Structures are given as C-alpha cells and as structure tokens.
Amino acid sequence: MCQWFCDKTDEDPDFLNDVWFSDEAHFLLSGHVNSKNNIFWDSTPPDHCLQRPLHSTKCTAWVAMSKHGIIGPYWFEDDNEHSMTVNTEHDLQVMTKFWAALGRQRGINRAEQWFQQDGATPHISNESLTWLRQRFPDRLISRRCDPEWAPHSPDLNLPDFYLWGYLKDNVYINNPRQSPTSRQ
C-alpha cells in the first residue's frame, strides 16, 4: 500500500491532496478504548488488569479527512439519538451525507476526489461498493477494489493515526458517565 501511494505521488505530486480518508470510531461511556485501534507497548508486563463491561453505552462517529479539511462527524444513531449498529443501510446513510457535504466544499471538484475506507463488512457489501463506485469510478481505495486497502494499516489512515486518539483523550479526560435518567 505504501509503495502504491509513493508511485501515485511520483505520477502526481498533488495526489494525496485529493484523497479523503474515512473511518468510524466508538466512544464508550465506560471509557474503554478499542484495543484494535490503540496499542500500547511496554517493556514490562502489566501489574494489574482493568475489567470493563462487555456492552457499554456508546456512540459511533464517522469522519472523512483530507488536505481540504474534515467532513463530519456523522453519528450512527436513530431518530431518538440512540446508537445504532453500523450496517450497510446505516453506512449508506452516512455516505449520502458525506457525498452531499463534499459537493458543498468550495474549490473541490468531486470528479477528481479519491475516497478511502477500510474493509469493514458494511463498507464492502455489494450495495455499498456499487454506490461508491458510481460516485468514485476508478478512485476508490477499499477492500474488494483496485487498489485494495491494506488490512490492519491504521498508520496509513488519518483518522486512525491521529484524530480518534486526540478526540478520545479530550472526551475521556472528564470521565463521562451515563446519567441515571438517560437510556441507551
């Protein structure tokens, strides 16, 4: 994947300016951070284990980032503002909002923009990929596409590499908790 990016920037030094990197992240009220997205290395084994509830109250945010800025966040939630599972239908709702917002960006020609997403099942369903290929023909970076997004590569994705960690540090600094009157 890195070599592909290098080759593309050799062909067009401005290539990365027009790539929208996208991702979603869960923000859990328990303060738990997804260990698949955040890995901490130490030279000694941990001296204690922190247990968390299996299903904490959460919200799920989605963003896309490029040199042009950030589009989003969009939330995976129903009309009552309850968190929803990310599935193909909900993914397409978010993509539709993104596409409309991309069209409102000043100085951006949607026909020149690239779109990157990871290989999560809702993103690569036939329905989702058909929708995206109609809008980003030959400019879609994802699993089951050409080029195919490298699995397990959060260091290549702007939201994974920087944004989610920065936001979670700021959200969890005040130790948010669900109020007794709120519902999941």
TIVO-2410 file (N, C-alpha, C; in nm, 3 decimals):
# residues 184
REC num residu      c1      c2      c3 atome chaine
REC   1      M   0.083  -0.119   0.000     N      A
REC   1      M   0.000   0.000   0.000    CA      A
REC   1      M   0.087   0.125   0.000     C      A
REC   2      C   0.192   0.124   0.082     N      A
REC   2      C   0.283   0.239   0.086    CA      A
REC   2      C   0.349   0.261  -0.049     C      A
REC   3      Q   0.389   0.152  -0.113     N      A
REC   3      Q   0.452   0.162  -0.245    CA      A
REC   3      Q   0.353   0.220  -0.345     C      A
REC   4      W   0.228   0.177  -0.338     N      A
REC   4      W   0.125   0.229  -0.430    CA      A
REC   4      W   0.110   0.380  -0.410     C      A
REC   5      F   0.104   0.425  -0.282     N      A
REC   5      F   0.095   0.569  -0.255    CA      A
REC   5      F   0.216   0.643  -0.310     C      A
REC   6      C   0.335   0.587  -0.292     N      A
REC   6      C   0.457   0.650  -0.343    CA      A
REC   6      C   0.454   0.660  -0.496     C      A
REC   7      D   0.411   0.552  -0.561     N      A
REC   7      D   0.402   0.553  -0.707    CA      A
REC   7      D   0.302   0.659  -0.755     C      A
REC   8      K   0.188   0.669  -0.688     N      A
REC   8      K   0.087   0.767  -0.727    CA      A
REC   8      K   0.138   0.910  -0.707     C      A
REC   9      T   0.211   0.935  -0.599     N      A
REC   9      T   0.263   1.070  -0.576    CA      A
REC   9      T   0.380   1.101  -0.670     C      A
REC  10      D   0.451   0.998  -0.718     N      A
REC  10      D   0.554   1.021  -0.820    CA      A
REC  10      D   0.488   1.066  -0.950     C      A
REC  11      E   0.373   1.004  -0.984     N      A
REC  11      E   0.299   1.041  -1.105    CA      A
REC  11      E   0.236   1.180  -1.091     C      A
REC  12      D   0.182   1.207  -0.973     N      A
REC  12      D   0.113   1.334  -0.947    CA      A
REC  12      D   0.146   1.378  -0.805     C      A
REC  13      P   0.236   1.475  -0.790     N      A
REC  13      P   0.277   1.518  -0.656    CA      A
REC  13      P   0.160   1.568  -0.569     C      A
REC  14      D   0.050   1.609  -0.630     N      A
REC  14      D  -0.066   1.658  -0.555    CA      A
REC  14      D  -0.169   1.549  -0.527     C      A
REC  15      F  -0.138   1.425  -0.561     N      A
REC  15      F  -0.235   1.316  -0.548    CA      A
REC  15      F  -0.297   1.308  -0.408     C      A
REC  16      L  -0.215   1.309  -0.305     N      A
REC  16      L  -0.268   1.291  -0.168    CA      A
REC  16      L  -0.357   1.406  -0.123     C      A
REC  17      N  -0.349   1.520  -0.191     N      A
REC  17      N  -0.436   1.632  -0.157    CA      A
REC  17      N  -0.583   1.599  -0.180     C      A
REC  18      D  -0.609   1.507  -0.272     N      A
REC  18      D  -0.746   1.478  -0.311    CA      A
REC  18      D  -0.795   1.341  -0.264     C      A
REC  19      V  -0.730   1.285  -0.163     N      A
REC  19      V  -0.776   1.158  -0.106    CA      A
REC  19      V  -0.848   1.188   0.025     C      A
REC  20      W  -0.971   1.141   0.035     N      A
REC  20      W  -1.050   1.153   0.158    CA      A
REC  20      W  -1.037   1.021   0.232     C      A
REC  21      F  -0.970   1.025   0.347     N      A
REC  21      F  -0.953   0.907   0.433    CA      A
REC  21      F  -1.069   0.904   0.531     C      A
REC  22      S  -1.136   0.791   0.541     N      A
REC  22      S  -1.255   0.784   0.626    CA      A
REC  22      S  -1.241   0.674   0.730     C      A
REC  23      D  -1.316   0.690   0.839     N      A
REC  23      D  -1.318   0.588   0.942    CA      A
REC  23      D  -1.426   0.622   1.043     C      A
REC  24      E  -1.466   0.521   1.118     N      A
REC  24      E  -1.559   0.541   1.228    CA      A
REC  24      E  -1.493   0.491   1.356     C      A
REC  25      A  -1.542   0.543   1.468     N      A
REC  25      A  -1.489   0.501   1.598    CA      A
REC  25      A  -1.601   0.504   1.701     C      A
REC  26      H  -1.591   0.412   1.795     N      A
REC  26      H  -1.686   0.407   1.907    CA      A
REC  26      H  -1.631   0.489   2.022     C      A
REC  27      F  -1.719   0.566   2.084     N      A
REC  27      F  -1.687   0.636   2.208    CA      A
REC  27      F  -1.776   0.574   2.314     C      A
REC  28      L  -1.715   0.502   2.409     N      A
REC  28      L  -1.790   0.430   2.511    CA      A
REC  28      L  -1.790   0.507   2.642     C      A
REC  29      L  -1.906   0.511   2.708     N      A
REC  29      L  -1.916   0.581   2.835    CA      A
REC  29      L  -1.830   0.517   2.943     C      A
REC  30      S  -1.797   0.391   2.926     N      A
REC  30      S  -1.712   0.325   3.025    CA      A
REC  30      S  -1.569   0.378   3.017     C      A
REC  31      G  -1.538   0.448   2.908     N      A
REC  31      G  -1.402   0.498   2.889    CA      A
REC  31      G  -1.312   0.396   2.822     C      A
REC  32      H  -1.364   0.276   2.794     N      A
REC  32      H  -1.285   0.172   2.730    CA      A
REC  32      H  -1.246   0.218   2.589     C      A
REC  33      V  -1.125   0.191   2.550     N      A
REC  33      V  -1.075   0.224   2.417    CA      A
REC  33      V  -1.051   0.094   2.343     C      A
REC  34      N  -1.097   0.087   2.218     N      A
REC  34      N  -1.083  -0.033   2.136    CA      A
REC  34      N  -0.935  -0.065   2.119     C      A
REC  35      S  -0.894  -0.180   2.170     N      A
REC  35      S  -0.752  -0.216   2.165    CA      A
REC  35      S  -0.705  -0.246   2.024     C      A
REC  36      K  -0.798  -0.269   1.930     N      A
REC  36      K  -0.755  -0.292   1.791    CA      A
REC  36      K  -0.707  -0.161   1.729     C      A
REC  37      N  -0.756  -0.048   1.780     N      A
REC  37      N  -0.717   0.080   1.724    CA      A
REC  37      N  -0.605   0.147   1.804     C      A
REC  38      N  -0.589   0.109   1.929     N      A
REC  38      N  -0.490   0.173   2.014    CA      A
REC  38      N  -0.405   0.066   2.081     C      A
REC  39      I  -0.279   0.062   2.046     N      A
REC  39      I  -0.189  -0.039   2.101    CA      A
REC  39      I  -0.080   0.033   2.178     C      A
REC  40      F  -0.056  -0.013   2.300     N      A
REC  40      F   0.048   0.046   2.383    CA      A
REC  40      F   0.151  -0.062   2.412     C      A
REC  41      W   0.278  -0.031   2.391     N      A
REC  41      W   0.386  -0.125   2.413    CA      A
REC  41      W   0.462  -0.083   2.539     C      A
REC  42      D   0.504  -0.181   2.615     N      A
REC  42      D   0.584  -0.154   2.734    CA      A
REC  42      D   0.686  -0.266   2.747     C      A
REC  43      S   0.791  -0.239   2.820     N      A
REC  43      S   0.896  -0.340   2.835    CA      A
REC  43      S   0.867  -0.438   2.948     C      A
REC  44      T   0.766  -0.409   3.030     N      A
REC  44      T   0.731  -0.499   3.141    CA      A
REC  44      T   0.584  -0.536   3.132     C      A
REC  45      P   0.546  -0.655   3.182     N      A
REC  45      P   0.405  -0.693   3.180    CA      A
REC  45      P   0.325  -0.604   3.276     C      A
REC  46      P   0.196  -0.588   3.247     N      A
REC  46      P   0.114  -0.504   3.336    CA      A
REC  46      P   0.101  -0.568   3.474     C      A
REC  47      D   0.094  -0.485   3.578     N      A
REC  47      D   0.082  -0.539   3.714    CA      A
REC  47      D  -0.062  -0.542   3.762     C      A
REC  48      H  -0.155  -0.498   3.678     N      A
REC  48      H  -0.296  -0.510   3.714    CA      A
REC  48      H  -0.380  -0.522   3.587     C      A
REC  49      C  -0.502  -0.568   3.604     N      A
REC  49      C  -0.594  -0.586   3.492    CA      A
REC  49      C  -0.719  -0.504   3.521     C      A
REC  50      L  -0.761  -0.426   3.425     N      A
REC  50      L  -0.879  -0.343   3.440    CA      A
REC  50      L  -0.994  -0.411   3.368     C      A
REC  51      Q  -1.103  -0.440   3.437     N      A
REC  51      Q  -1.217  -0.506   3.374    CA      A
REC  51      Q  -1.321  -0.402   3.337     C      A
REC  52      R  -1.384  -0.423   3.223     N      A
REC  52      R  -1.486  -0.333   3.171    CA      A
REC  52      R  -1.612  -0.412   3.139     C      A
REC  53      P  -1.728  -0.345   3.138     N      A
REC  53      P  -1.850  -0.415   3.098    CA      A
REC  53      P  -1.839  -0.458   2.951     C      A
REC  54      L  -1.905  -0.568   2.918     N      A
REC  54      L  -1.900  -0.621   2.783    CA      A
REC  54      L  -1.965  -0.526   2.684     C      A
REC  55      H  -2.079  -0.467   2.719     N      A
REC  55      H  -2.152  -0.379   2.628    CA      A
REC  55      H  -2.179  -0.246   2.696     C      A
REC  56      S  -2.087  -0.156   2.686     N      A
REC  56      S  -2.101  -0.023   2.744    CA      A
REC  56      S  -2.186   0.064   2.653     C      A
REC  57      T  -2.255   0.162   2.712     N      A
REC  57      T  -2.326   0.262   2.633    CA      A
REC  57      T  -2.224   0.334   2.548     C      A
REC  58      K  -2.260   0.355   2.421     N      A
REC  58      K  -2.162   0.413   2.329    CA      A
REC  58      K  -2.231   0.501   2.226     C      A
REC  59      C  -2.150   0.577   2.157     N      A
REC  59      C  -2.192   0.643   2.034    CA      A
REC  59      C  -2.083   0.616   1.931     C      A
REC  60      T  -2.123   0.614   1.806     N      A
REC  60      T  -2.029   0.584   1.699    CA      A
REC  60      T  -2.024   0.702   1.603     C      A
REC  61      A  -1.905   0.754   1.582     N      A
REC  61      A  -1.884   0.870   1.495    CA      A
REC  61      A  -1.811   0.827   1.369     C      A
REC  62      W  -1.837   0.897   1.259     N      A
REC  62      W  -1.770   0.875   1.131    CA      A
REC  62      W  -1.720   1.009   1.080     C      A
REC  63      V  -1.599   1.011   1.026     N      A
REC  63      V  -1.543   1.131   0.963    CA      A
REC  63      V  -1.467   1.092   0.837     C      A
REC  64      A  -1.445   1.192   0.753     N      A
REC  64      A  -1.353   1.181   0.640    CA      A
REC  64      A  -1.260   1.301   0.648     C      A
REC  65      M  -1.132   1.277   0.623     N      A
REC  65      M  -1.030   1.383   0.631    CA      A
REC  65      M  -0.949   1.387   0.502     C      A
REC  66      S  -0.912   1.506   0.463     N      A
REC  66      S  -0.818   1.526   0.353    CA      A
REC  66      S  -0.745   1.656   0.378     C      A
REC  67      K  -0.662   1.694   0.284     N      A
REC  67      K  -0.594   1.824   0.292    CA      A
REC  67      K  -0.697   1.937   0.299     C      A
REC  68      H  -0.815   1.912   0.243     N      A
REC  68      H  -0.919   2.014   0.235    CA      A
REC  68      H  -0.993   2.032   0.368     C      A
REC  69      G  -0.974   1.942   0.463     N      A
REC  69      G  -1.041   1.955   0.592    CA      A
REC  69      G  -1.105   1.826   0.637     C      A
REC  70      I  -1.200   1.840   0.727     N      A
REC  70      I  -1.275   1.727   0.783    CA      A
REC  70      I  -1.421   1.742   0.745     C      A
REC  71      I  -1.479   1.632   0.700     N      A
REC  71      I  -1.624   1.627   0.679    CA      A
REC  71      I  -1.679   1.533   0.784     C      A
REC  72      G  -1.777   1.580   0.857     N      A
REC  72      G  -1.834   1.505   0.968    CA      A
REC  72      G  -1.804   1.580   1.096     C      A
REC  73      P  -1.828   1.525   1.208     N      A
REC  73      P  -1.866   1.385   1.229    CA      A
REC  73      P  -2.013   1.362   1.197     C      A
REC  74      Y  -2.039   1.239   1.153     N      A
REC  74      Y  -2.175   1.190   1.139    CA      A
REC  74      Y  -2.190   1.077   1.240     C      A
REC  75      W  -2.307   1.068   1.298     N      A
REC  75      W  -2.331   0.973   1.407    CA      A
REC  75      W  -2.420   0.860   1.359     C      A
REC  76      F  -2.387   0.740   1.400     N      A
REC  76      F  -2.472   0.624   1.373    CA      A
REC  76      F  -2.574   0.617   1.486     C      A
REC  77      E  -2.688   0.686   1.466     N      A
REC  77      E  -2.791   0.688   1.570    CA      A
REC  77      E  -2.928   0.699   1.505     C      A
REC  78      D  -3.030   0.654   1.579     N      A
REC  78      D  -3.166   0.660   1.529    CA      A
REC  78      D  -3.227   0.797   1.559     C      A
REC  79      D  -3.357   0.813   1.529     N      A
REC  79      D  -3.424   0.942   1.549    CA      A
REC  79      D  -3.430   0.982   1.696     C      A
REC  80      N  -3.417   0.885   1.787     N      A
REC  80      N  -3.417   0.914   1.930    CA      A
REC  80      N  -3.276   0.931   1.985     C      A
REC  81      E  -3.179   0.944   1.895     N      A
REC  81      E  -3.038   0.963   1.930    CA      A
REC  81      E  -2.979   0.845   2.007     C      A
REC  82      H  -3.029   0.724   1.980     N      A
REC  82      H  -2.971   0.603   2.037    CA      A
REC  82      H  -2.874   0.544   1.935     C      A
REC  83      S  -2.763   0.496   1.983     N      A
REC  83      S  -2.661   0.439   1.897    CA      A
REC  83      S  -2.715   0.321   1.818     C      A
REC  84      M  -2.678   0.314   1.690     N      A
REC  84      M  -2.718   0.204   1.604    CA      A
REC  84      M  -2.595   0.126   1.560     C      A
REC  85      T  -2.616   0.000   1.532     N      A
REC  85      T  -2.510  -0.083   1.476    CA      A
REC  85      T  -2.476  -0.034   1.336     C      A
REC  86      V  -2.348  -0.034   1.303     N      A
REC  86      V  -2.306   0.004   1.169    CA      A
REC  86      V  -2.335  -0.114   1.077     C      A
REC  87      N  -2.429  -0.096   0.987     N      A
REC  87      N  -2.460  -0.197   0.887    CA      A
REC  87      N  -2.465  -0.128   0.751     C      A
REC  88      T  -2.495  -0.201   0.646     N      A
REC  88      T  -2.493  -0.144   0.511    CA      A
REC  88      T  -2.589  -0.027   0.499     C      A
REC  89      E  -2.710  -0.043   0.548     N      A
REC  89      E  -2.810   0.064   0.537    CA      A
REC  89      E  -2.762   0.192   0.607     C      A
REC  90      H  -2.712   0.178   0.728     N      A
REC  90      H  -2.666   0.294   0.804    CA      A
REC  90      H  -2.539   0.353   0.742     C      A
REC  91      D  -2.453   0.267   0.689     N      A
REC  91      D  -2.332   0.313   0.622    CA      A
REC  91      D  -2.369   0.398   0.501     C      A
REC  92      L  -2.466   0.354   0.423     N      A
REC  92      L  -2.508   0.430   0.306    CA      A
REC  92      L  -2.573   0.563   0.344     C      A
REC  93      Q  -2.642   0.568   0.456     N      A
REC  93      Q  -2.699   0.695   0.503    CA      A
REC  93      Q  -2.587   0.795   0.532     C      A
REC  94      V  -2.481   0.749   0.597     N      A
REC  94      V  -2.367   0.835   0.627    CA      A
REC  94      V  -2.296   0.875   0.497     C      A
REC  95      M  -2.277   0.780   0.406     N      A
REC  95      M  -2.211   0.811   0.279    CA      A
REC  95      M  -2.288   0.916   0.200     C      A
REC  96      T  -2.421   0.908   0.204     N      A
REC  96      T  -2.505   1.007   0.135    CA      A
REC  96      T  -2.483   1.146   0.193     C      A
REC  97      K  -2.474   1.156   0.325     N      A
REC  97      K  -2.445   1.285   0.390    CA      A
REC  97      K  -2.307   1.335   0.350     C      A
REC  98      F  -2.210   1.244   0.349     N      A
REC  98      F  -2.074   1.281   0.310    CA      A
REC  98      F  -2.072   1.332   0.166     C      A
REC  99      W  -2.137   1.261   0.074     N      A
REC  99      W  -2.137   1.299  -0.067    CA      A
REC  99      W  -2.197   1.438  -0.085     C      A
REC 100      A  -2.306   1.466  -0.015     N      A
REC 100      A  -2.368   1.598  -0.023    CA      A
REC 100      A  -2.273   1.705   0.032     C      A
REC 101      A  -2.210   1.679   0.145     N      A
REC 101      A  -2.117   1.775   0.205    CA      A
REC 101      A  -1.995   1.797   0.115     C      A
REC 102      L  -1.947   1.691   0.051     N      A
REC 102      L  -1.834   1.703  -0.041    CA      A
REC 102      L  -1.870   1.795  -0.156     C      A
REC 103      G  -1.994   1.787  -0.203     N      A
REC 103      G  -2.039   1.873  -0.312    CA      A
REC 103      G  -2.048   2.020  -0.271     C      A
REC 104      R  -2.060   2.046  -0.143     N      A
REC 104      R  -2.067   2.184  -0.094    CA      A
REC 104      R  -1.929   2.245  -0.063     C      A
REC 105      Q  -1.824   2.165  -0.071     N      A
REC 105      Q  -1.690   2.214  -0.042    CA      A
REC 105      Q  -1.645   2.310  -0.153     C      A
REC 106      R  -1.598   2.427  -0.114     N      A
REC 106      R  -1.551   2.525  -0.211    CA      A
REC 106      R  -1.420   2.479  -0.275     C      A
REC 107      G  -1.411   2.498  -0.405     N      A
REC 107      G  -1.287   2.470  -0.475    CA      A
REC 107      G  -1.257   2.323  -0.495     C      A
REC 108      I  -1.355   2.236  -0.469     N      A
REC 108      I  -1.334   2.093  -0.485    CA      A
REC 108      I  -1.422   2.041  -0.597     C      A
REC 109      N  -1.360   1.970  -0.689     N      A
REC 109      N  -1.433   1.902  -0.794    CA      A
REC 109      N  -1.449   1.756  -0.752     C      A
REC 110      R  -1.571   1.714  -0.722     N      A
REC 110      R  -1.592   1.576  -0.675    CA      A
REC 110      R  -1.538   1.474  -0.773     C      A
REC 111      A  -1.536   1.506  -0.902     N      A
REC 111      A  -1.490   1.412  -1.004    CA      A
REC 111      A  -1.339   1.388  -0.996     C      A
REC 112      E  -1.267   1.468  -0.918     N      A
REC 112      E  -1.122   1.450  -0.903    CA      A
REC 112      E  -1.084   1.391  -0.767     C      A
REC 113      Q  -1.181   1.373  -0.680     N      A
REC 113      Q  -1.152   1.327  -0.544    CA      A
REC 113      Q  -1.146   1.175  -0.538     C      A
REC 114      W  -1.058   1.124  -0.452     N      A
REC 114      W  -1.048   0.982  -0.421    CA      A
REC 114      W  -1.113   0.959  -0.286     C      A
REC 115      F  -1.161   0.836  -0.264     N      A
REC 115      F  -1.222   0.801  -0.136    CA      A
REC 115      F  -1.158   0.673  -0.084     C      A
REC 116      Q  -1.117   0.675   0.042     N      A
REC 116      Q  -1.057   0.558   0.107    CA      A
REC 116      Q  -1.145   0.516   0.221     C      A
REC 117      Q  -1.160   0.386   0.236     N      A
REC 117      Q  -1.229   0.330   0.352    CA      A
REC 117      Q  -1.164   0.197   0.385     C      A
REC 118      D  -1.184   0.153   0.511     N      A
REC 118      D  -1.128   0.023   0.549    CA      A
REC 118      D  -1.217  -0.089   0.498     C      A
REC 119      G  -1.184  -0.210   0.534     N      A
REC 119      G  -1.254  -0.326   0.481    CA      A
REC 119      G  -1.363  -0.381   0.570     C      A
REC 120      A  -1.421  -0.299   0.658     N      A
REC 120      A  -1.530  -0.346   0.743    CA      A
REC 120      A  -1.644  -0.397   0.657     C      A
REC 121      T  -1.710  -0.499   0.704     N      A
REC 121      T  -1.815  -0.567   0.626    CA      A
REC 121      T  -1.920  -0.471   0.570     C      A
REC 122      P  -1.976  -0.377   0.647     N      A
REC 122      P  -2.077  -0.286   0.589    CA      A
REC 122      P  -2.021  -0.201   0.475     C      A
REC 123      H  -1.892  -0.168   0.479     N      A
REC 123      H  -1.832  -0.084   0.375    CA      A
REC 123      H  -1.814  -0.158   0.244     C      A
REC 124      I  -1.795  -0.287   0.252     N      A
REC 124      I  -1.763  -0.363   0.129    CA      A
REC 124      I  -1.876  -0.452   0.083     C      A
REC 125      S  -1.997  -0.428   0.134     N      A
REC 125      S  -2.111  -0.503   0.083    CA      A
REC 125      S  -2.129  -0.464  -0.064     C      A
REC 126      N  -2.194  -0.550  -0.141     N      A
REC 126      N  -2.216  -0.522  -0.282    CA      A
REC 126      N  -2.288  -0.389  -0.301     C      A
REC 127      E  -2.389  -0.365  -0.217     N      A
REC 127      E  -2.468  -0.242  -0.227    CA      A
REC 127      E  -2.382  -0.118  -0.199     C      A
REC 128      S  -2.301  -0.123  -0.094     N      A
REC 128      S  -2.216  -0.008  -0.061    CA      A
REC 128      S  -2.113   0.018  -0.169     C      A
REC 129      L  -2.046  -0.087  -0.215     N      A
REC 129      L  -1.944  -0.068  -0.318    CA      A
REC 129      L  -2.003  -0.020  -0.449     C      A
REC 130      T  -2.121  -0.067  -0.487     N      A
REC 130      T  -2.187  -0.018  -0.608    CA      A
REC 130      T  -2.213   0.131  -0.597     C      A
REC 131      W  -2.267   0.173  -0.482     N      A
REC 131      W  -2.296   0.315  -0.458    CA      A
REC 131      W  -2.168   0.398  -0.469     C      A
REC 132      L  -2.062   0.352  -0.403     N      A
REC 132      L  -1.935   0.427  -0.405    CA      A
REC 132      L  -1.871   0.430  -0.543     C      A
REC 133      R  -1.875   0.317  -0.614     N      A
REC 133      R  -1.813   0.312  -0.748    CA      A
REC 133      R  -1.884   0.404  -0.847     C      A
REC 134      Q  -2.014   0.427  -0.826     N      A
REC 134      Q  -2.086   0.521  -0.912    CA      A
REC 134      Q  -2.036   0.664  -0.890     C      A
REC 135      R  -1.994   0.695  -0.770     N      A
REC 135      R  -1.952   0.830  -0.737    CA      A
REC 135      R  -1.801   0.850  -0.745     C      A
REC 136      F  -1.726   0.743  -0.726     N      A
REC 136      F  -1.578   0.750  -0.732    CA      A
REC 136      F  -1.525   0.644  -0.829     C      A
REC 137      P  -1.565   0.651  -0.956     N      A
REC 137      P  -1.518   0.549  -1.050    CA      A
REC 137      P  -1.365   0.556  -1.065     C      A
REC 138      D  -1.301   0.444  -1.047     N      A
REC 138      D  -1.155   0.434  -1.055    CA      A
REC 138      D  -1.082   0.522  -0.954     C      A
REC 139      R  -1.152   0.565  -0.849     N      A
REC 139      R  -1.090   0.648  -0.745    CA      A
REC 139      R  -1.136   0.602  -0.606     C      A
REC 140      L  -1.152   0.473  -0.590     N      A
REC 140      L  -1.198   0.416  -0.465    CA      A
REC 140      L  -1.090   0.322  -0.411     C      A
REC 141      I  -1.047   0.348  -0.289     N      A
REC 141      I  -0.946   0.265  -0.223    CA      A
REC 141      I  -1.016   0.191  -0.110     C      A
REC 142      S  -1.032   0.061  -0.124     N      A
REC 142      S  -1.105  -0.018  -0.026    CA      A
REC 142      S  -1.078  -0.165  -0.050     C      A
REC 143      R  -1.119  -0.247   0.042     N      A
REC 143      R  -1.113  -0.391   0.019    CA      A
REC 143      R  -1.209  -0.425  -0.094     C      A
REC 144      R  -1.173  -0.521  -0.175     N      A
REC 144      R  -1.251  -0.563  -0.292    CA      A
REC 144      R  -1.249  -0.457  -0.402     C      A
REC 145      C  -1.149  -0.372  -0.403     N      A
REC 145      C  -1.134  -0.268  -0.505    CA      A
REC 145      C  -0.992  -0.272  -0.558     C      A
REC 146      D  -0.967  -0.193  -0.661     N      A
REC 146      D  -0.832  -0.178  -0.713    CA      A
REC 146      D  -0.799  -0.030  -0.709     C      A
REC 147      P  -0.717   0.017  -0.622     N      A
REC 147      P  -0.631  -0.061  -0.531    CA      A
REC 147      P  -0.708  -0.109  -0.408     C      A
REC 148      E  -0.660  -0.221  -0.356     N      A
REC 148      E  -0.722  -0.279  -0.237    CA      A
REC 148      E  -0.652  -0.223  -0.113     C      A
REC 149      W  -0.731  -0.171  -0.021     N      A
REC 149      W  -0.677  -0.113   0.102    CA      A
REC 149      W  -0.606  -0.221   0.183     C      A
REC 150      A  -0.488  -0.187   0.233     N      A
REC 150      A  -0.409  -0.282   0.312    CA      A
REC 150      A  -0.478  -0.308   0.446     C      A
REC 151      P  -0.508  -0.433   0.477     N      A
REC 151      P  -0.572  -0.461   0.606    CA      A
REC 151      P  -0.476  -0.432   0.722     C      A
REC 152      H  -0.533  -0.400   0.835     N      A
REC 152      H  -0.456  -0.377   0.958    CA      A
REC 152      H  -0.352  -0.267   0.938     C      A
REC 153      S  -0.395  -0.157   0.877     N      A
REC 153      S  -0.299  -0.049   0.848    CA      A
REC 153      S  -0.349   0.085   0.900     C      A
REC 154      P  -0.379   0.095   1.030     N      A
REC 154      P  -0.428   0.223   1.081    CA      A
REC 154      P  -0.326   0.335   1.070     C      A
REC 155      D  -0.199   0.301   1.058     N      A
REC 155      D  -0.097   0.406   1.047    CA      A
REC 155      D  -0.104   0.478   0.912     C      A
REC 156      L  -0.177   0.424   0.815     N      A
REC 156      L  -0.192   0.489   0.685    CA      A
REC 156      L  -0.320   0.570   0.675     C      A
REC 157      N  -0.405   0.563   0.775     N      A
REC 157      N  -0.535   0.628   0.771    CA      A
REC 157      N  -0.536   0.744   0.870     C      A
REC 158      L  -0.562   0.864   0.822     N      A
REC 158      L  -0.554   0.983   0.906    CA      A
REC 158      L  -0.641   0.977   1.032     C      A
REC 159      P  -0.769   0.941   1.023     N      A
REC 159      P  -0.847   0.935   1.147    CA      A
REC 159      P  -0.790   0.835   1.248     C      A
REC 160      D  -0.750   0.717   1.200     N      A
REC 160      D  -0.693   0.616   1.291    CA      A
REC 160      D  -0.560   0.661   1.347     C      A
REC 161      F  -0.477   0.720   1.262     N      A
REC 161      F  -0.342   0.756   1.302    CA      A
REC 161      F  -0.340   0.869   1.404     C      A
REC 162      Y  -0.433   0.963   1.391     N      A
REC 162      Y  -0.426   1.080   1.477    CA      A
REC 162      Y  -0.560   1.118   1.542     C      A
REC 163      L  -0.662   1.138   1.462     N      A
REC 163      L  -0.783   1.204   1.508    CA      A
REC 163      L  -0.853   1.133   1.623     C      A
REC 164      W  -0.875   1.002   1.611     N      A
REC 164      W  -0.951   0.932   1.716    CA      A
REC 164      W  -0.878   0.936   1.850     C      A
REC 165      G  -0.749   0.916   1.850     N      A
REC 165      G  -0.674   0.923   1.975    CA      A
REC 165      G  -0.681   1.060   2.038     C      A
REC 166      Y  -0.667   1.164   1.957     N      A
REC 166      Y  -0.673   1.301   2.008    CA      A
REC 166      Y  -0.811   1.329   2.067     C      A
REC 167      L  -0.917   1.292   1.994     N      A
REC 167      L  -1.053   1.319   2.042    CA      A
REC 167      L  -1.084   1.239   2.169     C      A
REC 168      K  -1.045   1.113   2.171     N      A
REC 168      K  -1.074   1.031   2.290    CA      A
REC 168      K  -0.998   1.082   2.412     C      A
REC 169      D  -0.875   1.128   2.393     N      A
REC 169      D  -0.802   1.189   2.505    CA      A
REC 169      D  -0.881   1.305   2.563     C      A
REC 170      N  -0.941   1.385   2.477     N      A
REC 170      N  -1.015   1.502   2.523    CA      A
REC 170      N  -1.153   1.466   2.577     C      A
REC 171      V  -1.220   1.369   2.518     N      A
REC 171      V  -1.352   1.328   2.566    CA      A
REC 171      V  -1.342   1.262   2.702     C      A
REC 172      Y  -1.245   1.173   2.718     N      A
REC 172      Y  -1.237   1.093   2.841    CA      A
REC 172      Y  -1.164   1.163   2.955     C      A
REC 173      I  -1.107   1.280   2.930     N      A
REC 173      I  -1.035   1.349   3.037    CA      A
REC 173      I  -1.128   1.384   3.154     C      A
REC 174      N  -1.257   1.407   3.126     N      A
REC 174      N  -1.354   1.441   3.230    CA      A
REC 174      N  -1.435   1.321   3.276     C      A
REC 175      N  -1.393   1.200   3.237     N      A
REC 175      N  -1.456   1.076   3.281    CA      A
REC 175      N  -1.608   1.078   3.263     C      A
REC 176      P  -1.658   1.085   3.136     N      A
REC 176      P  -1.802   1.093   3.113    CA      A
REC 176      P  -1.873   0.968   3.163     C      A
REC 177      R  -1.992   0.985   3.210     N      A
REC 177      R  -2.075   0.874   3.257    CA      A
REC 177      R  -2.218   0.896   3.212     C      A
REC 178      Q  -2.292   0.788   3.198     N      A
REC 178      Q  -2.432   0.795   3.161    CA      A
REC 178      Q  -2.511   0.845   3.282     C      A
REC 179      S  -2.599   0.942   3.258     N      A
REC 179      S  -2.680   0.992   3.369    CA      A
REC 179      S  -2.786   0.888   3.404     C      A
REC 180      P  -2.834   0.886   3.529     N      A
REC 180      P  -2.933   0.786   3.571    CA      A
REC 180      P  -3.062   0.793   3.491     C      A
REC 181      T  -3.095   0.909   3.433     N      A
REC 181      T  -3.220   0.923   3.361    CA      A
REC 181      T  -3.207   0.893   3.211     C      A
REC 182      S  -3.084   0.885   3.160     N      A
REC 182      S  -3.069   0.861   3.017    CA      A
REC 182      S  -3.082   0.713   2.985     C      A
REC 183      R  -3.125   0.687   2.862     N      A
REC 183      R  -3.143   0.550   2.816    CA      A
REC 183      R  -3.039   0.519   2.711     C      A
REC 184      Q  -3.013   0.391   2.693     N      A
REC 184      Q  -2.917   0.351   2.589    CA      A
REC 184      Q  -2.984   0.356   2.455     C      A
***
